[in-house]
Amino acid sequence: MALIMTLERVADKVDEANKAANKRIAALEEQVAALEEQVAALTANTAQEPSTPADAVGPVTVETVEIVQDGSKTVMDETAKPKGKGGKNDA
């Protein structure tokens, strides 16, 4: 009789541990699903990012500068650096 009662208590403890483990598994599955959504969102954002650094910086202006020297006229094209990068266009 004592053996049966001991086995019943062990079975109850196993059931409790099993229920707790199932709850933990369910919580982990929810975390995995949330992480998969984040990965999908990050992957989608990565696909939309600019492919070249110039695209990431923004438009670059090109200035045409005329230099008159000794009666001769010289035209120079000078590519300006983007604003905020130490270029001539910085405010």
DSSP file (Angstrom, degrees, kcal/mol; ACC not computed):
  #  RESIDUE AA STRUCTURE BP1 BP2  ACC     N-H-->O    O-->H-N    N-H-->O    O-->H-N    TCO  KAPPA ALPHA  PHI   PSI    X-CA   Y-CA   Z-CA
    1    1 A M     >        0   0    0      0, 0.0     4,-2.0     0, 0.0     5,-0.2   0.000 360.0 360.0 360.0 -43.1    0.0    0.0    0.0
    2    2 A A  H  >  +     0   0    0      1,-0.2     4,-2.1     2,-0.2     5,-0.1   0.850 360.0  54.6 -63.7 -34.5    2.8    2.4    0.9
    3    3 A L  H  > S+     0   0    0      2,-0.2     4,-2.4     1,-0.2    -1,-0.2   0.897 106.9  50.1 -66.1 -40.6    4.4    1.6   -2.5
    4    4 A I  H  > S+     0   0    0      2,-0.2     4,-2.3     1,-0.2    -2,-0.2   0.913 111.0  48.9 -64.2 -43.5    1.3    2.5   -4.4
    5    5 A M  H  X S+     0   0    0     -4,-2.0     4,-2.1     2,-0.2    -1,-0.2   0.884 111.3  50.0 -64.8 -38.5    1.0    5.9   -2.5
    6    6 A T  H  X S+     0   0    0     -4,-2.1     4,-2.3     2,-0.2    -2,-0.2   0.911 111.0  49.1 -65.0 -42.6    4.6    6.6   -3.2
    7    7 A L  H  X S+     0   0    0     -4,-2.4     4,-2.6     1,-0.2    -2,-0.2   0.876 109.6  52.1 -64.9 -37.9    4.1    5.8   -6.9
    8    8 A E  H  X S+     0   0    0     -4,-2.3     4,-2.4     2,-0.2    -1,-0.2   0.904 110.1  48.4 -65.0 -41.4    1.0    8.1   -7.0
    9    9 A R  H  X S+     0   0    0     -4,-2.1     4,-2.4     2,-0.2    -2,-0.2   0.903 111.9  49.1 -65.0 -40.7    3.0   11.0   -5.5
   10   10 A V  H  X S+     0   0    0     -4,-2.3     4,-2.5     2,-0.2    -2,-0.2   0.920 110.9  50.4 -63.5 -43.1    5.8   10.4   -8.0
   11   11 A A  H  X S+     0   0    0     -4,-2.6     4,-2.4     1,-0.2    -2,-0.2   0.896 109.9  50.6 -63.0 -39.7    3.2   10.4  -10.8
   12   12 A D  H  X S+     0   0    0     -4,-2.4     4,-2.4     2,-0.2    -1,-0.2   0.917 110.9  48.4 -63.5 -43.1    1.7   13.6   -9.6
   13   13 A K  H  X S+     0   0    0     -4,-2.4     4,-2.5     2,-0.2    -2,-0.2   0.890 110.9  50.8 -64.5 -38.8    5.1   15.3   -9.4
   14   14 A V  H  X S+     0   0    0     -4,-2.5     4,-2.4     2,-0.2    -2,-0.2   0.909 110.1  50.1 -65.0 -41.9    5.9   14.1  -13.0
   15   15 A D  H  X S+     0   0    0     -4,-2.4     4,-2.5     2,-0.2    -2,-0.2   0.918 111.4  48.4 -62.0 -43.7    2.5   15.5  -14.2
   16   16 A E  H  X S+     0   0    0     -4,-2.4     4,-2.4     1,-0.2    -2,-0.2   0.918 112.7  47.7 -62.9 -43.8    3.3   18.8  -12.5
   17   17 A A  H  X S+     0   0    0     -4,-2.5     4,-2.4     1,-0.2    -1,-0.2   0.883 111.3  51.6 -64.2 -37.9    6.7   18.9  -14.1
   18   18 A N  H  X S+     0   0    0     -4,-2.4     4,-2.4     2,-0.2    -2,-0.2   0.911 110.1  48.4 -65.4 -43.4    5.3   18.0  -17.5
   19   19 A K  H  X S+     0   0    0     -4,-2.5     4,-2.1     2,-0.2    -2,-0.2   0.918 112.5  48.5 -63.0 -43.2    2.7   20.8  -17.3
   20   20 A A  H  X S+     0   0    0     -4,-2.4     4,-2.2     1,-0.2    -2,-0.2   0.906 111.8  49.5 -63.5 -41.5    5.4   23.3  -16.3
   21   21 A A  H  X S+     0   0    0     -4,-2.4     4,-2.5     1,-0.2    -2,-0.2   0.897 109.3  51.8 -64.9 -39.9    7.6   22.1  -19.1
   22   22 A N  H  X S+     0   0    0     -4,-2.4     4,-2.3     2,-0.2    -1,-0.2   0.882 109.4  50.1 -64.7 -38.3    4.8   22.4  -21.6
   23   23 A K  H  X S+     0   0    0     -4,-2.1     4,-2.2     2,-0.2    -1,-0.2   0.914 111.4  48.5 -64.2 -42.2    4.1   26.0  -20.5
   24   24 A R  H  X S+     0   0    0     -4,-2.2     4,-2.4     2,-0.2    -2,-0.2   0.899 110.5  51.2 -65.2 -40.2    7.8   26.9  -20.9
   25   25 A I  H  X S+     0   0    0     -4,-2.5     4,-2.4     2,-0.2    -1,-0.2   0.914 109.5  50.4 -62.4 -43.1    7.8   25.3  -24.3
   26   26 A A  H  X S+     0   0    0     -4,-2.3     4,-1.9     2,-0.2    -2,-0.2   0.908 110.7  49.2 -62.4 -42.0    4.8   27.4  -25.3
   27   27 A A  H  X S+     0   0    0     -4,-2.2     4,-2.0     1,-0.2    -2,-0.2   0.906 111.6  49.1 -64.1 -41.5    6.5   30.6  -24.1
   28   28 A L  H  X S+     0   0    0     -4,-2.4     4,-2.5     1,-0.2    -2,-0.2   0.874 108.1  53.9 -66.3 -36.9    9.6   29.7  -26.0
   29   29 A E  H  X S+     0   0    0     -4,-2.4     4,-2.2     2,-0.2    -1,-0.2   0.883 108.0  50.4 -64.3 -37.7    7.6   29.0  -29.2
   30   30 A E  H  X S+     0   0    0     -4,-1.9     4,-2.2     2,-0.2    -2,-0.2   0.904 110.3  49.8 -65.5 -40.7    6.1   32.5  -28.8
   31   31 A Q  H  X S+     0   0    0     -4,-2.0     4,-2.5     2,-0.2    -2,-0.2   0.906 109.9  50.9 -63.6 -41.3    9.5   34.0  -28.5
   32   32 A V  H  X S+     0   0    0     -4,-2.5     4,-2.5     2,-0.2    -2,-0.2   0.915 109.6  50.3 -62.5 -43.2   10.8   32.2  -31.5
   33   33 A A  H  X S+     0   0    0     -4,-2.2     4,-1.9     2,-0.2    -1,-0.2   0.907 111.0  48.9 -62.2 -41.5    7.8   33.4  -33.5
   34   34 A A  H  X S+     0   0    0     -4,-2.2     4,-2.0     1,-0.2    -2,-0.2   0.903 111.7  49.1 -65.0 -40.9    8.5   37.0  -32.4
   35   35 A L  H  X S+     0   0    0     -4,-2.5     4,-2.5     1,-0.2    -2,-0.2   0.880 108.2  53.7 -66.3 -37.7   12.1   36.7  -33.4
   36   36 A E  H  X S+     0   0    0     -4,-2.5     4,-2.3     1,-0.2    -1,-0.2   0.890 108.2  50.5 -63.7 -38.0   11.2   35.3  -36.8
   37   37 A E  H  X S+     0   0    0     -4,-1.9     4,-2.4     2,-0.2    -2,-0.2   0.904 110.3  49.7 -64.5 -41.1    9.0   38.3  -37.4
   38   38 A Q  H  X S+     0   0    0     -4,-2.0     4,-2.8     2,-0.2    -2,-0.2   0.911 110.3  50.1 -64.2 -42.0   11.9   40.6  -36.4
   39   39 A V  H  X S+     0   0    0     -4,-2.5     4,-2.6     2,-0.2    -2,-0.2   0.914 110.6  49.8 -62.3 -42.6   14.3   38.8  -38.7
   40   40 A A  H  X S+     0   0    0     -4,-2.3     4,-2.2     2,-0.2    -2,-0.2   0.912 112.1  47.9 -62.7 -42.0   11.7   39.1  -41.6
   41   41 A A  H  X S+     0   0    0     -4,-2.4     4,-2.3     2,-0.2    -2,-0.2   0.917 113.0  47.7 -65.5 -43.0   11.3   42.8  -40.9
   42   42 A L  H  X S+     0   0    0     -4,-2.8     4,-2.4     2,-0.2    -2,-0.2   0.886 111.1  51.5 -65.1 -38.2   15.1   43.4  -40.8
   43   43 A T  H  X S+     0   0    0     -4,-2.6     4,-1.7    -5,-0.2    -1,-0.2   0.908 110.3  48.7 -64.6 -41.4   15.6   41.4  -44.0
   44   44 A A  H  X S+     0   0    0     -4,-2.2     4,-0.8     1,-0.2    -2,-0.2   0.900 112.0  49.1 -65.3 -40.2   12.9   43.6  -45.7
   45   45 A N  H >X S+     0   0    0     -4,-2.3     4,-0.6     1,-0.2     3,-0.6   0.881 108.2  54.0 -66.1 -38.3   14.6   46.8  -44.4
   46   46 A T  H >< S+     0   0    0     -4,-2.4     3,-0.9     1,-0.2    -1,-0.2   0.879 104.3  55.1 -63.8 -37.7   18.0   45.6  -45.6
   47   47 A A  H 3< S+     0   0    0     -4,-1.7    -1,-0.2     1,-0.2    -2,-0.2   0.766 108.5  49.4 -67.2 -24.2   16.6   45.0  -49.1
   48   48 A Q  H << S+     0   0    0     -4,-0.8    -1,-0.2    -3,-0.6    -2,-0.2   0.531  86.8 107.4 -92.9  -7.5   15.4   48.6  -49.2
   49   49 A E  S << S-     0   0    0     -3,-0.9     7,-0.0    -4,-0.6    -3,-0.0  -0.333  84.8 -86.9 -71.1 154.1   18.7   50.2  -48.1
   50   50 A P        -     0   0    0      0, 0.0    -1,-0.1     0, 0.0    -2,-0.1  -0.267  28.8-143.4 -60.1 146.1   20.8   52.1  -50.6
   51   51 A S  S    S+     0   0    0     -3,-0.1    -2,-0.1    -4,-0.0     3,-0.0   0.685  80.9  41.5 -87.2 -18.2   23.2   50.0  -52.6
   52   52 A T  S  > S-     0   0    0      1,-0.1     4,-1.4     0, 0.0     3,-0.5  -0.930  80.9-121.3-128.6 153.3   26.0   52.5  -52.8
   53   53 A P  H  > S+     0   0    0      0, 0.0     4,-1.9     0, 0.0     5,-0.2   0.840 112.0  60.9 -60.7 -32.4   27.4   55.0  -50.3
   54   54 A A  H  > S+     0   0    0      1,-0.2     4,-1.9     2,-0.2     0, 0.0   0.893 103.3  50.3 -62.5 -38.6   26.5   57.9  -52.6
   55   55 A D  H  4 S+     0   0    0     -3,-0.5    -1,-0.2     1,-0.2    -4,-0.0   0.859 109.5  51.7 -65.1 -34.1   22.9   57.0  -52.4
   56   56 A A  H  < S+     0   0    0     -4,-1.4    -2,-0.2     1,-0.2    -1,-0.2   0.844 109.9  48.4 -72.3 -33.2   23.1   56.9  -48.6
   57   57 A V  H  < S-     0   0    0     -4,-1.9    -2,-0.2     1,-0.2    -1,-0.2   0.879 108.2-128.0 -75.4 -39.2   24.7   60.3  -48.4
   58   58 A G     <  -     0   0    0     -4,-1.9    -1,-0.2    -5,-0.2    -2,-0.1  -0.707  49.9 -14.1 117.3-172.2   22.2   62.1  -50.6
   59   59 A P        -     0   0    0      0, 0.0     2,-0.5     0, 0.0    -4,-0.0  -0.323  55.2-150.3 -68.3 144.9   22.5   64.2  -53.7
   60   60 A V        -     0   0    0     22,-0.1     2,-0.2    -2,-0.0    21,-0.1  -0.965  13.7-139.1-114.1 129.7   25.9   65.7  -54.6
   61   61 A T        -     0   0    0     -2,-0.5    19,-1.6    20,-0.2     2,-0.5  -0.614   5.3-148.7 -90.7 149.2   25.9   69.0  -56.4
   62   62 A V  E     -A   79   0A   0     -2,-0.2     2,-0.4    17,-0.2    17,-0.2  -0.977  13.1-158.3-116.7 124.8   28.3   69.9  -59.2
   63   63 A E  E     -A   78   0A   0     15,-2.0    15,-2.5    -2,-0.5     2,-0.6  -0.824   8.4-146.2-103.8 140.1   29.3   73.5  -59.6
   64   64 A T  E     -A   77   0A   0     -2,-0.4     2,-0.5    13,-0.2    13,-0.2  -0.934  19.3-166.8-103.0 123.4   30.6   75.1  -62.7
   65   65 A V  E     -A   76   0A   0     11,-2.7    11,-2.9    -2,-0.6     2,-0.5  -0.939   8.0-153.3-115.5 127.8   33.2   77.8  -62.0
   66   66 A E  E     -A   75   0A   0     -2,-0.5     2,-0.5     9,-0.2     9,-0.2  -0.870   9.7-168.0-100.2 129.6   34.4   80.3  -64.6
   67   67 A I  E     -A   74   0A   0      7,-3.1     7,-2.8    -2,-0.5     2,-0.6  -0.972   4.5-163.4-119.0 122.1   37.9   81.6  -64.1
   68   68 A V  E     +A   73   0A   0     -2,-0.5     2,-0.4     5,-0.2     5,-0.2  -0.921  20.1 166.2-105.8 119.1   39.0   84.6  -66.1
   69   69 A Q  E >   -A   72   0A   0      3,-2.6     3,-2.2    -2,-0.6    -2,-0.1  -0.985  63.6 -14.7-140.2 125.5   42.7   85.1  -66.0
   70   70 A D  T 3  S-     0   0    0     -2,-0.4     3,-0.1     1,-0.3    -1,-0.1   0.836 124.4 -57.1  53.4  37.7   44.9   87.2  -68.3
   71   71 A G  T 3  S+     0   0    0      1,-0.3     2,-0.3     0, 0.0    -1,-0.3   0.336 115.9 110.7  80.3  -9.4   42.0   87.7  -70.7
   72   72 A S  E <   -A   69   0A   0     -3,-2.2    -3,-2.6     2,-0.0     2,-0.5  -0.785  61.9-137.8 -99.9 147.0   41.6   83.9  -71.3
   73   73 A K  E     -A   68   0A   0     -2,-0.3     2,-0.4    -5,-0.2    -5,-0.2  -0.889  18.6-173.7-108.1 126.2   38.5   82.2  -70.0
   74   74 A T  E     -A   67   0A   0     -7,-2.8    -7,-3.1    -2,-0.5     2,-0.5  -0.965   9.2-155.9-118.9 133.7   38.8   78.8  -68.3
   75   75 A V  E     -A   66   0A   0     -2,-0.4     2,-0.4    -9,-0.2    -9,-0.2  -0.942  13.6-172.7-111.0 127.2   35.7   76.7  -67.3
   76   76 A M  E     -A   65   0A   0    -11,-2.9   -11,-2.7    -2,-0.5     2,-0.6  -0.943  17.3-147.2-119.8 139.4   36.2   74.2  -64.5
   77   77 A D  E     -A   64   0A   0     -2,-0.4     2,-0.5   -13,-0.2   -13,-0.2  -0.924  20.1-172.5-100.9 123.9   33.8   71.6  -63.2
   78   78 A E  E     -A   63   0A   0    -15,-2.5   -15,-2.0    -2,-0.6     2,-0.7  -0.968  17.6-142.4-120.9 121.8   34.3   71.1  -59.5
   79   79 A T  E     -A   62   0A   0     -2,-0.5   -17,-0.2   -17,-0.2     2,-0.2  -0.728  23.1-143.6 -83.2 119.3   32.5   68.3  -57.7
   80   80 A A        -     0   0    0    -19,-1.6     3,-0.1    -2,-0.7   -19,-0.1  -0.522  14.5-114.4 -83.2 148.7   31.5   69.6  -54.3
   81   81 A K        -     0   0    0     -2,-0.2     8,-0.5     1,-0.1   -20,-0.2  -0.497  42.9 -92.9 -75.3 151.5   31.5   67.4  -51.3
   82   82 A P    > > -     0   0    0      0, 0.0     3,-1.5     0, 0.0     5,-0.6  -0.279  53.4 -87.0 -61.4 151.4   28.1   66.6  -49.7
   83   83 A K  T 3 5S+     0   0    0      1,-0.2     7,-0.1     2,-0.1     5,-0.1  -0.270 114.1  29.5 -58.1 143.7   27.1   69.0  -46.9
   84   84 A G  T 3 5S+     0   0    0      3,-0.2    -1,-0.2    -3,-0.1     6,-0.0   0.477  97.6  91.0  86.4   1.6   28.3   68.0  -43.5
   85   85 A K  T < 5S-     0   0    0     -3,-1.5    -2,-0.1    -4,-0.1    -1,-0.0   0.143 111.5 -91.0-115.4  19.1   31.4   66.3  -44.8
   86   86 A G  T   5S+     0   0    0      1,-0.2    -3,-0.1    -5,-0.1     2,-0.1   0.702  82.3 140.3  83.4  19.4   33.8   69.3  -44.7
   87   87 A G    > < -     0   0    0     -5,-0.6     3,-1.4     1,-0.1    -1,-0.2  -0.259  70.0 -95.4 -89.8 178.5   33.0   70.4  -48.2
   88   88 A K  T 3  S+     0   0    0      1,-0.3    -1,-0.1    -2,-0.1    -5,-0.1   0.769 118.5  63.0 -64.6 -26.6   32.5   73.9  -49.7
   89   89 A N  T 3  S+     0   0    0     -8,-0.5    -1,-0.3   -28,-0.1    -6,-0.1   0.439  72.7 122.7 -83.2   1.9   28.8   73.7  -49.3
   90   90 A D    <         0   0    0     -3,-1.4    -7,-0.0     1,-0.2    -9,-0.0  -0.403 360.0 360.0 -66.0 138.4   28.8   73.4  -45.5
   91   91 A A              0   0    0     -2,-0.1    -1,-0.2     0, 0.0    -3,-0.0   0.459 360.0 360.0 -83.9 360.0   26.9   76.1  -43.8
